[in-house]
Amino acid sequence: MKIKIIFYLSLNLLIVGCGNSQKKDSDGNYELKLNSPTKNDEAAKYYNDGYAEFHKENYEDAIKNYKKAIKLDSSYTDAIDNCALSYRRLNKLDSAEYYYKLSLKKLPTNELAMSNLGLVYMFKNDFKTAKSTFKKLLKNNPNYGDGLYSLSEVYLRENKNDSAIIYSLKAYEVWKDNNPEFSADALYYTGLAYLHKGDKKKAMDYFVRANKLGKNIPPEIQKQLK
């Protein structure tokens, strides 16, 4: 399963939802490690067919194949997670929520599913539930970078900028030594929060640091710094 970086417009500023900080492939997508490879060969076949359809952006067909895989192996959380992601791509958030919850029922330690469930709540503008989901994730794993980063985004969307800064900087601390791209995203969020607060000097400091790590600062943001 691979996820592209998606851009969202929030509070008149560009916010980047990075999804999951996993290994990046040569096409610029994110390869997510599998949680529960199946022993059922037929289920694996349907999973692979779904995977192929997903990357053709044939999300309905991907879902059909993932559901066949799940029917053959009800504990196949990789298929369940990918089914949920396909629904997310179709903006069918209620269905995505159902499958992420199903994944967590089958594998309660599935951090990927919990992180993505929090994103679904955020996209539904249910910020209270999104925050509680990310905080539950972080209680079990305080250094889960995606959870820290996504929680920062929720606070940005709520215009609670001091809290956004706390979590974006925590995400940066997790990523700074081994993931410059996501470190740049975390610094960018910090800059956004300071810009929301009206502190252009600190915002510029963090945007410059993010830019040095390869983050392009959108023109809309640059205009607000003048």
KOLVO-283559 format. One record per residue: residue in one letter; y, z, x of N, C-alpha, C, O, CB in turn; residue number from 1. Coordinates in steps of 0.02 Angstrom, whole numbers, plus 50000, padded with zeros to 5 digits. Glycine has a CB too. Example, Ala and Ser with C-alpha at 12.3 -4.5 7.8 and 13.67 -1.06 7.14 Angstrom:
% KOLVO-283559
ATOM residu n_y n_z n_x ca_y ca_z ca_x c_y c_z c_x o_y o_z o_x cb_y cb_z cb_x num
ATOM a 49716 50390 50660 49775 50390 50615 49835 50390 50660 49834 50423 50712 49776 50452 50565 1
ATOM s 49888 50354 50642 49947 50357 50684 50002 50394 50645 50057 50402 50670 49970 50286 50704 2
END
This chain:
% KOLVO-283559
ATOM residu n_y n_z n_x ca_y ca_z ca_x c_y c_z c_x o_y o_z o_x cb_y cb_z cb_x num
ATOM m 49941 50000 50042 50000 50000 50000 50062 50000 50044 50064 50036 50094 50000 50061 49952 1
ATOM k 50112 49960 50027 50172 49956 50067 50233 49961 50021 50232 49937 49964 50174 49890 50107 2
ATOM i 50284 49994 50047 50344 50004 50007 50404 49978 50046 50411 49994 50105 50352 50079 49989 3
ATOM k 50447 49940 50014 50508 49918 50046 50563 49968 50032 50562 50004 49982 50528 49848 50021 4
ATOM i 50612 49970 50077 50670 50011 50065 50708 49982 50006 50719 49922 50003 50715 50016 50128 5
ATOM i 50729 50025 49960 50764 50004 49900 50833 50036 49901 50840 50093 49922 50724 50025 49836 6
ATOM f 50884 50000 49877 50952 50025 49879 50975 50042 49809 50963 50003 49762 50999 49975 49911 7
ATOM y 51007 50099 49801 51033 50122 49737 51108 50135 49742 51133 50157 49794 50996 50186 49715 8
ATOM l 51143 50122 49687 51214 50136 49684 51225 50200 49646 51205 50205 49588 51254 50078 49652 9
ATOM s 51256 50250 49678 51265 50315 49646 51332 50344 49664 51351 50344 49723 51208 50364 49665 10
ATOM l 51369 50368 49614 51434 50398 49626 51480 50351 49664 51519 50372 49707 51427 50464 49663 11
ATOM n 51475 50285 49648 51515 50233 49679 51502 50226 49754 51541 50193 49789 51588 50247 49668 12
ATOM l 51447 50256 49779 51429 50249 49849 51357 50225 49853 51316 50240 49810 51437 50317 49887 13
ATOM l 51342 50188 49906 51274 50164 49914 51229 50219 49941 51243 50248 49993 51272 50103 49960 14
ATOM i 51175 50232 49904 51126 50282 49925 51060 50246 49937 51040 50205 49896 51118 50338 49872 15
ATOM v 51028 50261 49992 50965 50228 50009 50907 50273 49991 50902 50330 50015 50962 50211 50084 16
ATOM g 50860 50248 49949 50800 50285 49934 50744 50261 49978 50717 50206 49967 50780 50279 49860 17
ATOM c 50726 50298 50029 50681 50271 50079 50608 50277 50060 50565 50248 50094 50691 50305 50145 18
ATOM g 50592 50313 50006 50522 50316 49985 50480 50360 50028 50483 50421 50021 50494 50249 49984 19
ATOM n 50441 50331 50073 50394 50370 50113 50399 50351 50186 50398 50292 50203 50323 50362 50088 20
ATOM s 50403 50401 50229 50413 50388 50300 50346 50380 50334 50320 50426 50366 50452 50445 50333 21
ATOM q 50318 50321 50327 50254 50307 50359 50262 50251 50410 50317 50227 50421 50201 50287 50306 22
ATOM k 50208 50232 50440 50210 50180 50492 50236 50114 50465 50215 50091 50412 50140 50171 50522 23
ATOM k 50283 50084 50501 50313 50021 50480 50275 49963 50511 50258 49964 50570 50387 50019 50499 24
ATOM d 50262 49911 50470 50225 49854 50495 50273 49799 50518 50334 49808 50514 50177 49826 50442 25
ATOM s 50246 49743 50542 50288 49690 50571 50331 49655 50519 50379 49622 50538 50244 49640 50605 26
ATOM d 50315 49662 50456 50355 49631 50403 50411 49676 50378 50448 49658 50332 50311 49612 50345 27
ATOM g 50417 49736 50407 50470 49781 50386 50453 49823 50326 50497 49851 50295 50531 49742 50371 28
ATOM n 50388 49828 50310 50366 49869 50254 50334 49933 50280 50323 49940 50340 50317 49830 50209 29
ATOM y 50319 49979 50235 50291 50043 50255 50219 50049 50234 50202 50045 50174 50332 50101 50225 30
ATOM e 50176 50058 50283 50105 50063 50271 50087 50136 50258 50097 50179 50301 50064 50034 50331 31
ATOM l 50060 50150 50200 50044 50218 50181 49970 50232 50195 49927 50194 50175 50059 50231 50107 32
ATOM k 49957 50287 50230 49888 50302 50246 49849 50320 50183 49878 50347 50135 49884 50359 50297 33
ATOM l 49785 50305 50182 49743 50318 50124 49723 50391 50121 49709 50423 50172 49681 50273 50125 34
ATOM n 49721 50418 50059 49702 50487 50049 49628 50494 50033 49596 50544 50053 49742 50517 49993 35
ATOM s 49599 50445 49998 49531 50454 49973 49493 50388 49969 49481 50364 49914 49531 50488 49905 36
ATOM p 49475 50359 50026 49435 50297 50023 49372 50307 49982 49337 50358 49988 49417 50274 50094 37
ATOM t 49357 50258 49940 49300 50264 49895 49235 50243 49930 49235 50204 49977 49310 50222 49833 38
ATOM k 49180 50271 49906 49114 50250 49929 49084 50198 49883 49029 50173 49895 49067 50310 49934 39
ATOM n 49119 50182 49829 49096 50133 49780 49122 50065 49800 49182 50052 49797 49119 50152 49708 40
ATOM d 49077 50021 49821 49097 49955 49847 49134 49914 49794 49181 49878 49811 49037 49917 49872 41
ATOM e 49112 49918 49732 49144 49879 49679 49214 49905 49666 49261 49866 49655 49102 49881 49614 42
ATOM a 49222 49971 49667 49288 50000 49658 49334 49978 49715 49393 49963 49704 49284 50077 49654 43
ATOM a 49307 49977 49776 49347 49956 49834 49368 49883 49826 49424 49865 49846 49306 49965 49899 44
ATOM k 49324 49842 49798 49342 49771 49788 49401 49765 49740 49448 49728 49753 49281 49732 49761 45
ATOM y 49397 49802 49685 49452 49799 49636 49517 49826 49667 49572 49800 49654 49435 49838 49572 46
ATOM y 49510 49878 49708 49569 49905 49742 49601 49851 49787 49661 49841 49785 49550 49967 49784 47
ATOM n 49560 49817 49826 49585 49765 49871 49617 49707 49832 49667 49679 49853 49530 49739 49916 48
ATOM d 49586 49690 49775 49615 49638 49732 49683 49660 49705 49731 49622 49703 49566 49620 49674 49
ATOM g 49686 49723 49685 49749 49750 49660 49802 49751 49714 49861 49735 49703 49739 49820 49633 50
ATOM y 49781 49770 49774 49826 49772 49831 49856 49703 49845 49915 49696 49857 49789 49798 49894 51
ATOM a 49812 49652 49841 49835 49583 49853 49885 49561 49800 49936 49530 49815 49775 49535 49855 52
ATOM e 49870 49577 49737 49915 49559 49683 49982 49596 49689 50035 49568 49674 49883 49573 49615 53
ATOM f 49979 49658 49710 50040 49697 49718 50087 49664 49767 50147 49661 49755 50024 49768 49742 54
ATOM h 50060 49638 49821 50102 49608 49872 50124 49537 49855 50164 49507 49891 50067 49607 49938 55
ATOM k 50097 49511 49801 50123 49449 49772 50174 49465 49718 50202 49420 49686 50066 49405 49743 56
ATOM e 50187 49530 49708 50232 49555 49656 50205 49541 49586 50243 49538 49537 50301 49524 49664 57
ATOM n 50139 49532 49582 50106 49525 49517 50083 49595 49495 50024 49611 49497 50044 49475 49521 58
ATOM y 50131 49636 49474 50117 49706 49463 50071 49719 49404 50030 49765 49406 50181 49744 49454 59
ATOM e 50077 49679 49352 50033 49687 49294 49960 49675 49314 49915 49713 49295 50053 49639 49237 60
ATOM d 49949 49622 49353 49881 49607 49376 49857 49660 49425 49798 49678 49425 49878 49538 49409 61
ATOM a 49902 49685 49466 49884 49739 49512 49859 49800 49472 49808 49830 49490 49943 49759 49557 62
ATOM i 49896 49817 49420 49877 49875 49379 49809 49865 49348 49768 49912 49347 49930 49886 49324 63
ATOM k 49795 49805 49323 49729 49792 49292 49673 49805 49342 49622 49834 49325 49726 49720 49266 64
ATOM n 49683 49783 49404 49631 49793 49455 49626 49866 49475 49570 49891 49484 49645 49749 49516 65
ATOM y 49681 49899 49483 49679 49969 49502 49644 50011 49448 49607 50057 49463 49750 49996 49515 66
ATOM k 49658 49994 49385 49626 50031 49330 49551 50021 49330 49513 50067 49314 49656 50010 49263 67
ATOM k 49529 49960 49347 49456 49947 49352 49426 49989 49408 49371 50015 49402 49443 49872 49364 68
ATOM a 49463 49994 49464 49439 50036 49520 49434 50109 49499 49386 50143 49516 49485 50028 49581 69
ATOM i 49485 50132 49463 49486 50202 49440 49429 50216 49391 49400 50270 49392 49554 50219 49408 70
ATOM k 49414 50167 49349 49360 50175 49300 49293 50184 49336 49250 50221 49313 49357 50114 49252 71
ATOM l 49285 50149 49392 49223 50154 49430 49220 50217 49473 49165 50243 49486 49215 50092 49473 72
ATOM d 49277 50241 49495 49281 50301 49536 49342 50341 49513 49398 50327 49535 49284 50284 49613 73
ATOM s 49331 50388 49469 49386 50424 49438 49425 50469 49487 49480 50492 49471 49360 50467 49382 74
ATOM s 49397 50480 49547 49430 50521 49597 49463 50479 49652 49482 50505 49704 49381 50569 49628 75
ATOM y 49469 50415 49640 49495 50368 49689 49572 50371 49687 49605 50329 49657 49470 50295 49674 76
ATOM t 49600 50422 49721 49671 50434 49714 49714 50379 49747 49772 50371 49729 49689 50501 49744 77
ATOM d 49686 50343 49795 49725 50288 49823 49739 50235 49769 49795 50209 49765 49687 50256 49882 78
ATOM a 49689 50220 49729 49699 50173 49674 49746 50202 49622 49788 50166 49594 49631 50155 49642 79
ATOM i 49740 50267 49609 49784 50299 49560 49856 50297 49584 49902 50281 49546 49762 50373 49548 80
ATOM d 49867 50313 49648 49935 50312 49676 49964 50241 49673 50023 50233 49656 49935 50337 49748 81
ATOM n 49924 50192 49691 49949 50123 49690 49962 50098 49620 50008 50059 49609 49900 50077 49725 82
ATOM c 49922 50121 49573 49934 50104 49503 50001 50133 49481 50040 50100 49448 49876 50132 49458 83
ATOM a 50014 50195 49500 50078 50227 49484 50137 50189 49516 50188 50178 49484 50079 50300 49508 84
ATOM l 50128 50168 49579 50181 50132 49612 50194 50065 49579 50252 50043 49573 50163 50121 49686 85
ATOM s 50142 50032 49556 50150 49969 49520 50191 49978 49456 50234 49938 49440 50082 49938 49504 86
ATOM y 50176 50033 49421 50216 50048 49362 50289 50062 49380 50335 50043 49344 50186 50108 49324 87
ATOM r 50299 50095 49437 50368 50107 49460 50404 50041 49473 50463 50034 49455 50368 50149 49524 88
ATOM r 50370 49993 49503 50401 49929 49516 50420 49893 49451 50467 49854 49450 50354 49885 49558 89
ATOM l 50383 49907 49398 50398 49878 49332 50449 49921 49294 50467 49905 49237 50335 49870 49291 90
ATOM n 50471 49975 49325 50517 50023 49295 50487 50056 49233 50523 50075 49187 50582 49990 49277 91
ATOM k 50421 50062 49232 50386 50097 49178 50373 50168 49203 50317 50185 49224 50319 50060 49156 92
ATOM l 50425 50209 49201 50423 50273 49235 50377 50323 49201 50348 50366 49234 50492 50301 49239 93
ATOM d 50371 50320 49135 50325 50366 49100 50253 50355 49123 50216 50402 49134 50331 50358 49024 94
ATOM s 50234 50291 49129 50167 50276 49152 50158 50295 49225 50105 50320 49245 50152 50201 49143 95
ATOM a 50209 50284 49266 50205 50305 49336 50196 50381 49340 50156 50405 49380 50269 50284 49374 96
ATOM e 50234 50417 49300 50227 50490 49298 50156 50511 49280 50128 50556 49311 50278 50520 49249 97
ATOM y 50128 50478 49230 50060 50495 49208 50010 50488 49266 49969 50532 49277 50039 50450 49149 98
ATOM y 50015 50433 49303 49965 50421 49355 49976 50464 49417 49928 50484 49450 49966 50348 49376 99
ATOM y 50039 50480 49432 50050 50527 49487 50023 50596 49469 49995 50631 49512 50124 50531 49505 100
ATOM k 50032 50616 49407 50005 50681 49385 49929 50679 49387 49897 50729 49405 50031 50699 49314 101
ATOM l 49900 50623 49367 49827 50616 49370 49803 50622 49442 49753 50654 49455 49806 50548 49340 102
ATOM s 49839 50591 49488 49820 50594 49558 49821 50666 49583 49775 50688 49618 49868 50552 49600 103
ATOM l 49873 50704 49563 49877 50774 49584 49823 50817 49551 49801 50866 49580 49945 50802 49567 104
ATOM k 49802 50798 49491 49747 50833 49459 49682 50823 49497 49642 50869 49504 49739 50810 49385 105
ATOM k 49673 50763 49523 49612 50747 49561 49616 50775 49632 49566 50796 49660 49601 50672 49562 106
ATOM l 49677 50774 49661 49685 50796 49730 49751 50835 49735 49802 50806 49752 49685 50734 49779 107
ATOM p 49749 50900 49720 49810 50941 49718 49849 50942 49784 49909 50956 49784 49793 51011 49699 108
ATOM t 49816 50927 49839 49849 50927 49904 49881 50860 49921 49905 50850 49977 49800 50946 49959 109
ATOM n 49881 50814 49874 49907 50746 49886 49984 50748 49889 50018 50742 49838 49883 50698 49830 110
ATOM e 50010 50757 49950 50083 50762 49959 50118 50697 49941 50174 50698 49915 50099 50780 50031 111
ATOM l 50084 50641 49953 50113 50576 49936 50127 50571 49861 50181 50550 49840 50067 50519 49958 112
ATOM a 50078 50591 49821 50087 50588 49749 50141 50635 49725 50181 50618 49681 50021 50604 49714 113
ATOM m 50143 50695 49753 50194 50744 49732 50264 50719 49751 50311 50726 49712 50180 50812 49764 114
ATOM s 50271 50691 49811 50335 50665 49832 50358 50609 49786 50416 50606 49766 50331 50641 49905 115
ATOM n 50312 50564 49770 50330 50508 49727 50341 50530 49655 50382 50499 49619 50276 50456 49729 116
ATOM l 50306 50582 49633 50319 50608 49566 50391 50635 49563 50426 50625 49513 50268 50665 49548 117
ATOM g 50412 50669 49616 50481 50692 49618 50531 50634 49613 50583 50640 49580 50494 50731 49682 118
ATOM l 50515 50578 49647 50558 50519 49643 50562 50492 49572 50615 50471 49549 50534 50465 49691 119
ATOM v 50504 50492 49538 50504 50468 49468 50551 50510 49426 50590 50483 49387 50432 50470 49439 120
ATOM y 50547 50575 49433 50592 50619 49395 50665 50604 49413 50709 50604 49370 50576 50693 49408 121
ATOM m 50678 50592 49477 50746 50576 49498 50770 50511 49466 50827 50507 49442 50750 50572 49574 122
ATOM f 50727 50460 49465 50746 50396 49435 50756 50403 49360 50793 50364 49330 50693 50344 49450 123
ATOM k 50723 50452 49330 50732 50465 49258 50793 50510 49245 50807 50529 49188 50669 50498 49229 124
ATOM n 50829 50527 49299 50887 50571 49295 50869 50641 49272 50911 50677 49246 50939 50541 49249 125
ATOM d 50807 50660 49281 50785 50728 49267 50789 50767 49332 50738 50782 49364 50712 50730 49236 126
ATOM f 50850 50782 49352 50861 50811 49418 50831 50880 49425 50807 50899 49479 50935 50814 49433 127
ATOM k 50831 50919 49371 50803 50986 49374 50729 50984 49393 50707 51021 49436 50814 51022 49308 128
ATOM t 50691 50941 49359 50619 50936 49373 50607 50904 49440 50560 50923 49476 50584 50896 49318 129
ATOM a 50648 50856 49459 50642 50824 49524 50650 50877 49579 50610 50879 49626 50694 50768 49533 130
ATOM k 50701 50919 49573 50712 50970 49624 50654 51020 49627 50632 51039 49682 50777 51007 49610 131
ATOM s 50630 51041 49570 50575 51089 49570 50512 51059 49601 50473 51093 49634 50561 51114 49499 132
ATOM t 50501 50993 49590 50443 50959 49619 50449 50955 49695 50402 50970 49731 50436 50889 49589 133
ATOM f 50508 50934 49719 50517 50930 49791 50514 50999 49824 50487 51006 49879 50584 50897 49807 134
ATOM k 50540 51050 49791 50539 51117 49820 50468 51145 49822 50450 51181 49868 50584 51164 49780 135
ATOM k 50427 51127 49772 50357 51147 49773 50322 51114 49832 50283 51145 49868 50321 51129 49707 136
ATOM l 50336 51050 49843 50308 51014 49899 50328 51046 49965 50287 51055 50010 50331 50940 49897 137
ATOM l 50392 51063 49970 50418 51092 50033 50394 51163 50044 50390 51186 50101 50493 51091 50033 138
ATOM k 50378 51198 49990 50350 51266 49998 50283 51262 50034 50267 51305 50074 50342 51300 49929 139
ATOM n 50244 51210 50018 50179 51201 50049 50185 51171 50119 50144 51183 50162 50135 51158 50006 140
ATOM n 50237 51130 50128 50247 51097 50193 50322 51091 50206 50353 51040 50189 50212 51026 50193 141
ATOM p 50352 51142 50237 50425 51143 50248 50451 51086 50290 50510 51071 50288 50445 51207 50280 142
ATOM n 50407 51053 50328 50428 50999 50372 50410 50930 50345 50404 50882 50383 50398 51009 50440 143
ATOM y 50401 50926 50280 50385 50861 50249 50451 50822 50243 50490 50833 50197 50349 50869 50179 144
ATOM g 50461 50776 50289 50526 50741 50294 50547 50706 50231 50605 50709 50211 50523 50692 50349 145
ATOM d 50500 50672 50198 50517 50636 50137 50542 50683 50082 50589 50667 50046 50457 50597 50111 146
ATOM g 50511 50741 50078 50532 50790 50028 50602 50815 50041 50643 50822 49995 50484 50848 50025 147
ATOM l 50617 50830 50105 50684 50853 50123 50736 50798 50109 50789 50812 50081 50685 50872 50198 148
ATOM y 50720 50738 50128 50766 50681 50120 50778 50667 50046 50835 50656 50025 50738 50619 50155 149
ATOM s 50725 50666 50007 50731 50652 49935 50769 50707 49899 50807 50694 49853 50662 50642 49904 150
ATOM l 50758 50769 49920 50794 50825 49890 50869 50818 49905 50911 50833 49863 50767 50893 49915 151
ATOM s 50885 50795 49965 50954 50782 49982 50984 50729 49935 51041 50734 49913 50960 50759 50055 152
ATOM e 50944 50678 49920 50968 50625 49875 50982 50651 49805 51031 50632 49773 50918 50568 49872 153
ATOM v 50938 50695 49781 50949 50724 49714 51016 50761 49713 51055 50753 49666 50891 50772 49696 154
ATOM y 51028 50801 49765 51091 50838 49767 51151 50791 49774 51204 50806 49746 51090 50888 49826 155
ATOM l 51143 50736 49810 51196 50686 49813 51212 50658 49744 51270 50650 49724 51177 50630 49861 156
ATOM r 51159 50643 49707 51168 50615 49640 51201 50665 49593 51235 50647 49545 51101 50592 49611 157
ATOM e 51190 50729 49606 51221 50782 49566 51291 50800 49591 51325 50840 49560 51176 50844 49566 158
ATOM n 51311 50769 49647 51374 50784 49679 51377 50857 49704 51430 50888 49707 51432 50771 49631 159
ATOM k 51318 50883 49723 51313 50949 49753 51306 50938 49828 51251 50942 49857 51253 50992 49723 160
ATOM n 51363 50925 49859 51362 50896 49926 51343 50946 49981 51312 50926 50030 51429 50868 49941 161
ATOM d 51361 51009 49973 51341 51058 50024 51265 51064 50028 51237 51068 50083 51372 51127 50008 162
ATOM s 51232 51064 49971 51158 51067 49970 51129 51003 49998 51079 51004 50033 51132 51080 49899 163
ATOM a 51161 50946 49982 51137 50882 50008 51139 50882 50084 51093 50857 50116 51180 50824 49980 164
ATOM i 51192 50909 50112 51199 50912 50185 51144 50955 50216 51115 50936 50268 51268 50939 50205 165
ATOM i 51130 51011 50186 51078 51056 50212 51012 51019 50219 50979 51023 50271 51070 51118 50166 166
ATOM y 50992 50983 50167 50926 50951 50167 50925 50886 50207 50874 50869 50236 50903 50938 50097 167
ATOM s 50980 50850 50208 50981 50789 50249 50976 50807 50323 50943 50772 50361 51045 50747 50235 168
ATOM l 51009 50861 50343 51004 50881 50413 50936 50910 50430 50912 50902 50487 51058 50933 50429 169
ATOM k 50904 50943 50382 50835 50966 50394 50789 50906 50403 50744 50907 50445 50811 51011 50336 170
ATOM a 50799 50853 50362 50758 50793 50370 50770 50762 50438 50723 50740 50472 50775 50742 50314 171
ATOM y 50833 50761 50459 50849 50734 50525 50812 50772 50580 50786 50742 50627 50925 50736 50537 172
ATOM e 50811 50839 50575 50777 50879 50626 50703 50862 50630 50673 50863 50683 50787 50953 50612 173
ATOM v 50673 50848 50572 50601 50830 50570 50590 50762 50604 50540 50753 50639 50575 50828 50498 174
ATOM w 50635 50715 50594 50624 50646 50615 50655 50628 50682 50636 50577 50711 50651 50601 50564 175
ATOM k 50702 50668 50708 50743 50646 50764 50705 50627 50827 50727 50584 50865 50792 50699 50780 176
ATOM d 50647 50659 50838 50611 50647 50901 50561 50589 50897 50538 50565 50949 50575 50708 50921 177
ATOM n 50544 50567 50836 50492 50516 50832 50505 50461 50782 50463 50416 50774 50427 50548 50816 178
ATOM n 50561 50463 50747 50574 50411 50697 50649 50396 50692 50683 50422 50648 50546 50433 50628 179
ATOM p 50674 50355 50738 50746 50342 50739 50773 50309 50675 50829 50323 50655 50763 50298 50797 180
ATOM e 50732 50267 50643 50756 50233 50583 50769 50283 50527 50821 50281 50495 50706 50181 50561 181
ATOM f 50721 50328 50515 50730 50377 50462 50780 50431 50482 50813 50460 50439 50664 50408 50443 182
ATOM s 50785 50444 50547 50837 50490 50571 50905 50462 50553 50950 50498 50532 50831 50500 50648 183
ATOM a 50913 50396 50561 50976 50363 50544 50990 50370 50469 51048 50381 50450 50974 50289 50564 184
ATOM d 50939 50362 50427 50949 50370 50355 50972 50441 50338 51015 50450 50295 50884 50353 50318 185
ATOM a 50942 50490 50371 50961 50560 50359 51033 50572 50380 51070 50607 50345 50915 50607 50396 186
ATOM l 51054 50545 50436 51123 50552 50458 51170 50516 50410 51226 50539 50397 51132 50524 50529 187
ATOM y 51148 50460 50384 51188 50422 50336 51200 50463 50273 51256 50466 50247 51154 50355 50318 188
ATOM y 51148 50495 50248 51156 50538 50189 51204 50595 50203 51244 50613 50160 51088 50567 50168 189
ATOM t 51201 50623 50264 51247 50676 50283 51319 50650 50281 51364 50684 50256 51230 50704 50353 190
ATOM g 51329 50591 50307 51395 50560 50305 51419 50549 50233 51477 50561 50218 51395 50495 50342 191
ATOM l 51374 50526 50190 51392 50516 50120 51415 50581 50088 51464 50582 50051 51333 50487 50081 192
ATOM a 51378 50634 50101 51395 50699 50071 51464 50722 50094 51504 50747 50054 51342 50751 50089 193
ATOM y 51479 50714 50159 51545 50733 50182 51599 50688 50153 51655 50710 50139 51548 50730 50259 194
ATOM l 51583 50624 50143 51631 50579 50111 51645 50599 50039 51702 50597 50016 51606 50507 50114 195
ATOM h 51592 50619 50004 51600 50645 49936 51646 50706 49936 51685 50716 49889 51531 50663 49906 196
ATOM k 51641 50746 49988 51681 50807 49993 51753 50792 50013 51796 50836 50011 51650 50855 50043 197
ATOM g 51766 50730 50034 51833 50712 50054 51847 50723 50128 51905 50717 50150 51882 50749 50015 198
ATOM d 51795 50739 50166 51803 50751 50238 51785 50686 50275 51728 50677 50297 51759 50811 50262 199
ATOM k 51834 50641 50282 51821 50576 50311 51805 50581 50386 51766 50540 50412 51881 50530 50301 200
ATOM k 51834 50630 50420 51821 50637 50492 51747 50653 50505 51715 50620 50546 51866 50692 50522 201
ATOM k 51720 50703 50471 51650 50719 50481 51605 50663 50455 51554 50648 50485 51632 50786 50445 202
ATOM a 51625 50633 50400 51586 50576 50374 51581 50522 50427 51528 50495 50439 51618 50549 50309 203
ATOM m 51638 50505 50458 51638 50454 50509 51594 50473 50568 51558 50430 50595 51710 50441 50533 204
ATOM d 51595 50536 50588 51554 50559 50643 51480 50544 50630 51445 50519 50674 51564 50633 50656 205
ATOM y 51457 50560 50569 51386 50550 50553 51370 50476 50542 51315 50454 50559 51368 50589 50491 206
ATOM f 51417 50438 50515 51405 50366 50507 51399 50332 50575 51359 50287 50584 51461 50334 50466 207
ATOM v 51441 50354 50622 51438 50325 50690 51370 50341 50722 51339 50297 50753 51495 50352 50734 208
ATOM r 51347 50403 50714 51282 50421 50742 51226 50381 50709 51179 50358 50742 51270 50497 50733 209
ATOM a 51231 50372 50643 51181 50333 50608 51182 50261 50631 51129 50230 50640 51193 50337 50532 210
ATOM n 51242 50234 50641 51249 50164 50663 51219 50154 50732 51189 50102 50746 51322 50144 50663 211
ATOM k 51227 50203 50776 51198 50198 50843 51122 50195 50842 51090 50169 50888 51220 50257 50886 212
ATOM l 51093 50222 50788 51020 50220 50780 50997 50158 50741 50938 50151 50724 50995 50284 50745 213
ATOM g 51045 50113 50725 51028 50050 50693 51044 50045 50620 51028 49995 50588 50957 50039 50701 214
ATOM k 51077 50096 50592 51094 50096 50521 51159 50058 50509 51211 50075 50538 51100 50168 50494 215
ATOM n 51156 50006 50467 51216 49970 50449 51254 50007 50394 51225 50023 50343 51199 49898 50427 216
ATOM i 51317 50021 50405 51357 50056 50356 51387 50004 50309 51425 49960 50331 51413 50098 50390 217
ATOM p 51372 50008 50243 51395 49957 50196 51471 49950 50195 51506 49999 50205 51370 49973 50126 218
ATOM p 51496 49890 50182 51569 49879 50179 51604 49925 50128 51660 49946 50139 51584 49807 50161 219
ATOM e 51569 49940 50074 51599 49983 50022 51615 50052 50051 51665 50083 50033 51551 49990 49963 220
ATOM i 51572 50075 50096 51583 50140 50127 51638 50135 50180 51681 50178 50184 51518 50166 50160 221
ATOM q 51637 50081 50219 51687 50073 50271 51757 50071 50243 51804 50098 50273 51674 50009 50311 222
ATOM k 51765 50040 50184 51831 50037 50152 51857 50107 50135 51917 50120 50139 51827 49995 50089 223
ATOM q 51810 50151 50115 51831 50218 50094 51849 50262 50153 51879 50316 50144 51776 50251 50053 224
ATOM l 51832 50240 50213 51847 50280 50272 51916 50264 50301 51940 50299 50345 51794 50269 50325 225
ATOM k 51948 50211 50275 52014 50191 50302 52069 50235 50273 52127 50225 50290 52028 50117 50285 226
END
